[in-house]
Structure formats: C-alpha cells, structure tokens
Amino acid sequence: GYTAADLVVGADGFSSAVRRQFSDRFRPTVDWRTNKYVWLGTTRPFPAFTFYFKRTPHGLWRVHAYQYEPGRSTFIVEATETTWRAAGMDRADEHSTLAFCEALFREELEGHRLLNNRSLWRSFGTLRTERWHSQNLVLLGDAAHTAHFSVGSGTKLAMEDAIALAQALGGVDRHGLPAALEAYEAERRPAVESLQRAAQVSLQWFEDTERYMDSEPLQFAFNLLTRSLRITHDNLKVRDPQFVERVDRWVAGRAAEQCGVAVPQQRPPPPLFTPFRLRDLVLENRVVVSPMCQYSADDGTPNDWHLVHLGARAVGGAGLVFTEMTDVSREGRISPGCTGMYKPEHVAAWKRIVDFVHAHSRAKIGLQLGHAGRKGATRLAWEGMDEPLPEGDWPIIAASPIPYFPYSQVPKEMDRRDMDAVRDDFVRAARMGEEAGFDVLEIHFAHGYLLASFISPLTNQRSDQYGGSLENRMRFPLDVFDAVRAVWPAHKPISVRISAVDWAPGGMESADAVEVAKLLKARGCDIIDVSAGQTVCDAKPVYGRQFQTPFADRIRHEAGVATMAVGNISSYTDVNTILAAGRADLCVLARAHLWDPYWTRHAAHEMGYELPWPNPYETLDNYKPRFQ
C-alpha cells in the first residue's frame, strides 16, 4: 500500500487515482469550461503551430494543430457548445466524429487523413490543488495542475515538475522528506500558477473567438498571437519585425482616418503614440493619467499639491490627464481631504491647474465628477482606507440603507427629493467644470460610490422603480448622465467610469456591463472607462497583469463603444499590445504615473520615438541618459 512506501509520486494525469483517493488532503478544484473539443491526430506534418478558424452554418470551428513527431501531428478541433450541438456532435460516436471532422477540414488536411485514439468530445477542466504533497504523497504534472492546450504546456510543466522534485530529493533521507517536498512545491507553484493565468486568458480568447471574427485579418492575427499576455508587441517585434511593422502601419492608418489628421505611414509611430478623437477633441497619444485621490484638499479646494501632481504628468507626455474624483457637494466627499466642485472658489483653483496644463504641455485635461454615497465621511487613505471618521463626520446617502463595513455609518435611503438634489449638484459641477476650461468630463459610476450603489444588485435592494431589473437600477444614474450631457458643450466628450464586475456572488458580471455600456452609448456617452470591483468590502478580485482589460475588450466589441482599459497596465509594450489588438482605445495608468510622472516620455525614449520637450527643457533633445 501507499503507507509502506517511502514516497509515492502521483504522476498519473488529470484523472489521477492518487489525487482522487486522497482528495481530502490535496483539496482539488476543477473549473469546467464551456467549449467542447476533441483530440485527434493527422498524417499531415504541419511545419509550425497552426490555427484554423472555419465558419459553417452550424457556427465557428477552431483547430489547434502542431507536429509532434515526423509525419504525425496533433489536430484538436474545438467549438462552443452551441455550435457543437447544432452540428449534432452531442450524439456523435468516435467514428462519426472522425468522419465529420475529415469532411469539414478536407481542404486544410490537403489529402491527409485524421487519426483517432479514444477521440471523444470533452470539456476542458482547469485543475488546481490546494496542496501538492501530504506526508509521503506528492503530485506532479496534470495530476496536480492543468493548463489549457492552447498554450501547449502540459508535457513541459510535467517535465519541469519532475526535474524540480528530483533536485529537491537529492541526498535526502526519510527524515528530510517533508522539507524536500515543501521546497519542491515552493519552487514550482509560482511558475505553474503564472502559466495557468496565461492559459486562462488564452482559453477565454478561444471561448470568445466569435467576438473577433469581423476584425481586420491583420488585427485578428495580432490579437491571436498576443492573447495570453506572454507574447507582446515588443517581443513579437523581435520574432517577426516585418509583421509588427505591418500592424503598426495599419494602426496608424486607422488613427489617421478616425482623427482626420496626418499620421506617418512610411515610419509609423508605435500604437501608443497614435492620436485618438473624441468628438472635437483630438488626443496626441493614447496614454491617460488615471484619476487618483490625493486626500490633500481643504473643503474641496485644490492647491499647489494638485498643480504639481497633475502638471508634472501633463508635462511628462501623457495625452490625457484626469483629476481625482472631484465631489459635487461637501456631503459627497469621500474624506475631508477630497477635492470638490461645489464652491465658487473651486472654479478659480481648478482653472489655475487647467491653464497650466494647456499652456505648458500638449496634454488635455479631464474632470472626473462623483459622489461618495455610502463610502463617504471616511478617513484619509493613509489613516485607514474606507474607515469611518471617528469624529467630524456628516450624514451620507445611498440607494439602500446598507453600511459599507458592518460598523460603518448607515446611509439614508434616497428618496426622489434627494435624487433631484444630487442630479442638480452634478449639473452645477459640470457647468463649473466648463467655466474652468476642462476638455473632457467623466462621471463616476464605479467603485461602490453613490451612482454605482444604484447599479449593483448587492447595494441596491429597493422595491420601487429604481430597484430590481438592471434597467430600473440604471434609471437614476442615467437621469444624472442625461442632465449633465444636456449642459456640457456638445463638442466636448463625456466619459463614464464603471465597475464591470463586483467580484462577489450575486453582483454585476461582465455581461451586465455590456448592457450598461449600451445604455450609456445610446445616451451620448463617448467612451467607457472600464474598471471593476470596490463595491463591497468582502469582494474577491482576481488580480494579475492587465486584469481588467478583458472587460474593456468585451464592451468595446459587444457594445460597439470606445473604451479605456485600466488596471495593472505598467509597461509601454503592454499599452502597444492592448491598442494594436483592439482591446481598448486608450490605456489608463495610475501607479506607473505615481512612480514616474514622465512615464510617457521615458517610453518614447525607449522606443526611439521623438517626443518634443517643452521649450525650457529643449537641451534634452540630444541627451542620452545613463542609469548605471
């Protein structure tokens, strides 16, 4: 039995008997995906990893093909469950599956035949185990973890696990076994989980391929190649510079069309440095400084800190700079240190900053307007994020009387009189923003603040016309949007920031966000700033590189509206990749700009792109910085 052995290695694959018998120790979970696939072989020797996408009356079919030995290739056929059922494959046996696929891909097989070996239709399961070892048991490879076949990594992961396990066990006796197994898992788990994250993004791309089928072929190919985030614009340029130059030229051409301005075609700029138009406003590049609360104002009035904070990032080269969430009333502030647009002196204070940006940079500047709702009357961030004020607080309001933390102040449930007052506050603030000279207006519908508290079912438990269905929950936020759009100049754009998902059971999901975006687009919203979460205190966000970009991608394609991507976008090659793949139209960076106000200029330097300096800094034109 297992107990008599010094060590039992479970390398018995996805259906591992070892893992199954001791599941209480390993605690596995399997995420079963919706697509169906069948694993076939073929006698056609594919020269490289090859993808096919084939439209039929039943729907779209995908193929992943690659040679695994001379004269033999793997040929995986994949489809959505809807397409699979429409073709009758839910009733197919192995023989009829083979015949169907051979007929469907006769042209692609070039006279070669398909081979079967227990080739049954399956759903892919992403396996994760809480522990890889217990006492004298250890798992490796697919017994411990799986990654989608679209990244072609199963055998590689298993071999690397085996090597790491062998190294950890080198010279170890029975007494040293627990420490050796801990060391093995500690070494391998981070690498495996990183690849699983990449595989997850890749498999979701193949689940959603229909979304991209009307893209230009060049953009579709770039999107496919960069889907997992492991390959970016920059390293694809190393692999295939001619292809990336074609992509850059295409992006530049589309930008020239969209903006009505000249963009070089012979030596196209990187996607990051292409212009973008919103109504009459043309941004010089696609980099946006995210709204970031500074908690440094006095009764809403911005000061020298805000001038330096926003002015430095405008001079630093960003195309668009946003203010922090600027509250439309004193009672609408998150904290005593938040900026506002509710007193006459606020206009002059903001105009000073706007005038500096316009006079000393080529950036545009946007005003983000919001109301904190149930997340108001809290401490400065460094004194405790979202923590209620111990003294000096003020009454707060929300869609429903639900406190943010159990010990937070309970907000008053808004009645129609409250709604009218808040709507009028937004209108007044928008007029003041125009007086101050802002180029863009953004309304904050996200992060659990007042308007967001109406949108999410987690924070809106009303039984009147403002609760229940998504259309009802959107009723008041859209009232505010309509009123603001009516007074904001028609030639100036309006953006709305939304939380695409709540990261909590029963909350907003990405499909809901698409519907929200459609409603906003129909009302004249020009671009959606796609964030996520911060709705409830017990949310469980799934972080990672560009972790919110897929929501911007989905909204852009399914709602047909321009989007801004935000969330752990930090490198210029990330920005170039997102833009060239068509996942968003603008990229919003927060912490990257806190770390480096001149982020955009430094990106230009790294890419060899000439970005003119302001006149006082013109001596930098030929400067070659050295950091070591």
N, C-alpha and C positions, 0 to 999 in steps of 0.2 A: 504494500500500500504506500500511499504518499508519505505517511508519517515515518516510515522506516528509512527513507532516503535522506541523505544529507541536504540535497537540493533538488527540487522539481521545477523544471523550466517549462512553462506553458507557452509553446510556440506553435499552437495548433489552430491558428487562424481565427477568423471572425466568429465562427461557431464553436469556439474553444470549450472543450469539456472541462478543463481545469477551471476556467473562469466561471463556468456555469455551476459547477459543483460547490465552489467556494464564493458564490456571488455575495454572500453576506460580508465577506472580508474585502473583496475588491470593489464592491458597490458600483457596478457598471450602469451607464445610461446610454440609450441609443436614440438618436434623433432620426426617425424615418422620414425620408424626403418624398416629395410627391411625384417626381418624374419616374418613368419606367425605363429600364434598359435591359438589353440582352448582350451577353459577351460571346462574340463569335470569332472565328479565325478566317483567314483567306490565304490563297496561294499567291495573291498579288504582293510583290515585295515593294512596299511603299518606301521611297527614298528618304522621307522625313516625316515627322509627326504631321498628320494631315487631318483637317476638319472638313466635313461636308455639311451643308445646310440645304435641305430639299423641301420645297413646298409641294403639297399634294392636296387633293380635295378633302382629305381627312385632317390635314394640318401640317405642321412643320416637323421634319425629322432631322436629327443631328447624328453625325458619325464622328467618332474618335478613332483614328487608325494610325498604327505605327508598326514597323518591322521589329520582331523580337528575335528572329534567327534567319539565316539565309533562306530565302524562298518562302517564308512564313511571316504573316503579320496578324496583329490583333485588329479586330474590326468591331467596335462597340456601337450599337445602334441605340439611340435614346430619343424619347418623346415625352410630351406631357401626358398625363393620364387621360385627358380628354381626347387627344389625337390617337392614343393607343387604343382606347375603347372604340372610337369611331371607325378604326381600321379593322376591328374585330379581333385584335390581338389578345384581348382578355379571354377569348375562347380558344386560342391557338395552342397546339402542342408543339413539340420541338421541330418536327418535320415541317409543319405548315409555316412556322416562324421562319425557318431557313428558306423555304420557297418564296415567301413573301418578300424577305429582305433581298434575296438574289434578284428578284424581278424589279424591285424598287430601285436597286443600285446597280442595275446591269451596266449602265454607261460608265459609272465610276469604277467598277470592277475590271473593266477592259478585257472581258472574256475569261477572267479567272473565276473560280468558284469559292463559295463560302464553306467553312468547316464548322462543325458543331461538336461540343463536348459538354453535355449537361447544360445546354444553352437554353435556359428558361428565363422568362421575363421576371425581373426583380425590381424592388425599390432599394435605393442605396440607404444604408444606415451609417450615420457618423457615430462611432463608438468612442466614448470617453469613460475611463475608470478612475474612481476617486483615489485608489491606491493600486500600484503595480506589483507590490510584494506584500507578503504576510507570512511570518515565521519562516518555513523552509520552501515557500512557494514564490515564484516570480514569473511575470508575464513579459512577453516581448512581441513586437510586430503587431499584426492585426488582432492578436488575442488581447492586446492592451489598448489599442487605439486604431482608428481608421481615418484615412483622408481620401477625399473624392478622387476617382480615377482620372478626372480631367487635369490633375496636376501630376499624374504618373509617378507616384512616390511610394507606393506600398512596399515594394521589394527593397527599395533604398532605405526606408525607415527601419525595416526589419533587420537588414544587414548592419546598419549603424547601431541599433539596439544591441545586437549580438556582440559586436566589437566592444561597445562600452561595458557590457556585462562581463565579458571575458577579462577586460582590463581591470575592472573593479574586483574580480575574484582572484586575480593573480597573487599567489603566495598566501592566500587566506585560509585559515583552518575554520572549524565549526564555530569556534567562539567569535571569530571576526566576521561571520556571515551577516548578522544584522546590519553592521556598519557598512559592509560592502554593498548590500542591496540598497541601503539608503543612498549611498554615493552614486550608484548606477541610476536610480530614479532622479536624483537631484541634477545629475548631468544631462540626462536625456529629456526630461519632461519639458523644460523651457523650449528646446528646439522643436520637439514634436508639437507642442501647443501652438507655436508660431506657425508651423506649416499647416496645422489644422485650420488656423484662422484664414490663411491664404486659400486653402482648399474650400473653405466655407464660402468665401466670396466668389470663387470660381464656379462652384456648383450652383450658386444662386444665379450667376450670369447665365448658365445653361438652362436653368428653370425659367428664366425670363427672356430668352433669346428672341421670342416673337416681338418683344418691345423694340428691338433694334433693326428689324429686317427691312425697314424702309429707309434706313440711313444710307448715305453715300457709301459705295463699296470701300473706298479708301478709309473712311472713318470707321466703318464696321470692322475692317481688318485690324486697325489700330486698337479699337476697343476690345476686340477678342484677345489680342496679344498681351494687352496690359490689364486684363480683367482681374488677376489675382493679387495685384499690387507688387508682386515680386519683380516684374519687368516694368520699367518706367520709360518715359520719353527719353531720358538721358542714357540709360544703358541699352535701350533699343537702338539709339543712335550709334553706339559703339558697334553693335552687331550688324546693323543694316543702315548706314548713313543715307544711302540714296532713298530708301523707303521713307525715312523720317523727314528728309528734305521735301519729298512729295507731299507728305502730310502737312508740314509747316506751310508750304506754298498754298495748299488747299484752304487751310485755316485762315491764312492772310487774305486770300481771295474772298472768302465768305465774310470776313470782317469788313473789307472794303465795300462790299455790296450792302451789308447791314448798316454801315455808318454813313455811306456816301462820301467817304474821304479816301485819299490815296494811301495805299499800303504797299510797300515794296514787294515785288513778286520775284525778281531775279535772286535776291538775297533776302528771303522772307525773315521777319523777326520771329523769335520764339513765340509760341502762343500767348504766353504771359504778357508780352508787350504788343499785342494787337488791341486796337480800340474797340469800344462797345458803346452802342447808342441806346439810351432810354428816353423816349420822346425827343425833345430838342437837345438833351444833354448828351455830349459825347465824352466818355471817359478815355483817357490816354492809354490806360492799360487795365488789366483785369484783377489787380490786387486791391483788396479792400481791408482797411483797418477796422477790426470788429468793435462794436460798442463795448466798452469795458468800464464798469463803475469804478470811480476813483475815491468816493466817500470823502471828498475834500472840500465840498461847497459849504457856504454859510447861508441857511434859509434859501437854498436853491440857486444862489448866485455863483457862477463860475468865476475863477480867479486866475492868478498867474500860473498856478499849477496846471490848470486846464489849457491855458495858452501854450505852455511849453510842451505838455503831453501831446496835444493834437497838432500843434505847429511843427514840432520836430518830425512827426511821422508824415506830415504832408511834404515837408522839405525832403524827407527820406525817400520820396519817389512813388508812394502809393497812388493809385488812380483815384481812389475814393476813401475819405476818412469819415467815420461816423462818430458822433458824440456818444457818450454813455446814455443809458436810458434816462431821459430827461422828463421829469414828472410834471403832469398837467395841473397839479394842485399841491398845496402844502400837505394835505392829508393823504395824497397819493404817493408820497415818498417811501422808498424802502427804508431809509435811515435818515437821521438828521444831517448827514453829510452828502446827500444826493442832490444833483443839480435839478433845476426846475425851469419851467417856462410859464409862470403864473403871476409875476410882478412886473410892473413897467421897467424897473431897472434891469431885469433879466435880458431884455432885448438889447440894451446897450452893451452889457457884459458879453453876450454871445456875439454881437456884431463885431466887437473888437477881435475876437478869435477868427470869425469868418473872413473879415477883411485881411487879416494877416495871411491866412491860407491862400486867398485869392491873389494877394499882392506878391507873395514870396515863393509860391510854388505853382505847379501846373495841376495840382490835385483839385478835386471837387470835394465839397463837404456836405454831409447829410446830418439831419437832426432826427434822432430816434425819440419818439414820444411814447410814454407809457404811464400806467397807474399800478402801484404795487398790490392793491387789493389786500387779500388776507396775509400776504407776505410783507406788509408794511409795518412801520413802527418797530423796526429791529435795530440791533446794534451795528456799528461799523464792522466791516468784514473781519478785520484783524482782532476784533473783540469777541467774535463768535458769529459765524455765518448763519443768518436767518434766526438767530436767537432774539427773543423779545427784549425790548428795552426794560431795564429794571425800574426806571423812573422816567418821567417826561414823555410818556407815550401819548398817542392820540387815537381816537376811535377809527376803526377800519371797517371796510365793507367788502362783500364778495357775492358771488352768485348764490351760494348757500352758506349757512352758518357752521362751517367746518373749520376748526383751527388747523394751522399747518403742522405744528407739533401738538401732542396732547396737552401740553402746558402752555401753548401759545394763546394769545388773546383770541376770543371767539368773535369772528366778524359778524356784522349785521347783514342779514339777507336783504339785498337791494330790492326796493320797490320801484315803480315807474318814475317817481319823482327823483329818486337817486340816479336812475339811468339818464334822465334828461339832464341833470346837473353834470354828470360825468361827460356825457356827449358834448355839452356846451363847453366844458373845460378843454376837451380835445380841440374843438373848433377854435376857441380863443388862442390856444397854444400854437395851432397851425398858422393862424394869422400872424402871430408874433414871430414865428419862425420865418415867414416870408418877409416880414419887416426887417429881420436881422440879416437876410440875404442868403439863407441856406439854399443849396442847389437841389437837394433831394429830401424827401420826408419818409421816415419809416415809422409804422405803427406797431407796437409790441403786442402780439397775440400769443406770446410763448411763455414758457418757464413758470407757469402757475400764477402769474400776476393777474390783475383784475379781469381783463378781457379773456385771457386763457382759462380762467376759472369757470367761465360760461361754456367754453368749448369742450372741455374734458368731462366725460361722464363720472369721473372719480371725484370731481369737485363741484359738479352741478347736479343736485338732486331735487331740482324744482319740479313741480307738477303743473305749472302754468304754461303759457305759450313760449316761455324762454327755457324750458327744460324738456327732457325726453329725447326726441329724434335729433339727429345732427343738424337738420335744417332749423329746428327750434332753438337748439343750443347756439347756433350761429346768428340768430336773429339780432341780438343786441350788439355783438361785435360788428356785424355788417351795418347796423344803424350808425355806429360810430364812424366806420370807414366811409359810408356814403356822405355823411355830414362833413367830414374832413376833405374828401375828394372835391366836394362842391365849392369849398373856399380856397383850396390850394390851386395855384395857377395851372391852367390846362396844359401849358407847355412844359411843366415840371413833373417829373415822375414821382410815384409813390411806391414804396416797398412795404411788405408786411413780413415780420418775423413770426414763424410758427414753430411749435413743437410737433414734429411729425409723429412721434410716438411718445408714450408716457413711461415706457419701460416698467410697466406694472400691470398685473392682471386686471382685465375689465376696462383698461384705459384706451386711449387713442392708439390706433395702429396705422401703418403706412397707407393702407387703402383709404382710411378716413381722411388722411392728409391730402390725398389726391382730390377728394371731393371738396375739401376746404379750399384748396388751390383753385379748383374750377369755379367755385362761387366767387372767390376774390377776383379772378380774371374777368368774369362776366361783369363785375362792378367797376372795372377800370384799373385794377392793380397791375403794375408794370412788371414787377419781379417779386419772387417769393424768396425770403431769406430763411433757409431750411435748417433749423436747429432741432433739438429733441430734449425731452425729459424735464427735470426740475419741477415737476408738477406736484408730486407727493414725496414726503420725506423717506418713505421706505422703498423707493424705486430701485431697481437693479439694472443700471445701464450696462451695456456691453461695449467696453472701450476697445480702442485699437487705432491704428493709423487710419485717418480719413473715415472714422467710424460712422459719421452722419452723411457722408457723400452719397451712399446708395439711395437715401431718401430724396435728396435733391435730384438725382438721376431719374428716379421713378416719376417724380412730379413733373419734371421737365418734359419727359416723353409722353406721359399719360394725360396730363392736364394741358399740355401744349403752351406752357408759360415759361418765361425765363426764370432761372433760379440762381441763387447764391449758395455755394457749399461752404460749410463751416464745421470745425471740429477736428482737432489734431492734424491739421494740414500745416506742415512746417518747412518743407523744402521747395525750392523753385521747380525741381523736377516733378514733385507731386502736383504743383499747380499746372505745369505744362501738360502733364498726363491727363488730369481731370478735364482741362479745356479741350485738348485735341480729341479726346474720346467722346466729347459731347455730354459729359456727366453733369456739367453746370456751366453757366456763362460767366460767373465771377467767383473768385475764391476769397474767403474772409478769414483773416488770420488774427488771432488775439495774442497769445503768449509769445509767439515768434516776434511780434512787434514790441512787446514789452522788453524782450531780451535785446532787440536790435531795432531801434527806430528807423535805421537806414536799410532795413531788410531788402527793399526793392532795389536800391542802388547796388547793394552788395551782390544781389542776384544778377543784375545786369553785368557787373564786373566779371563774375564767374562765367557767364555765358558769352562774354565778348561782345555784348550789345552796348552801343553808345547811348548813354542816357545823359543829356546835358545837365551840368551842375548850375545852380544859381550863380549869378554874376560874382557875388563876394567869394565864392569857392572855385572860381574858374581855373585857378592854378592847379587844381586836382585833375584836370583833363588828361595830363600825361603822367600822373603819379602812379607808381607801381607799388602797392602795399606789400609788406612782408610781415608775416606774423610769427616767424620763428628765427 
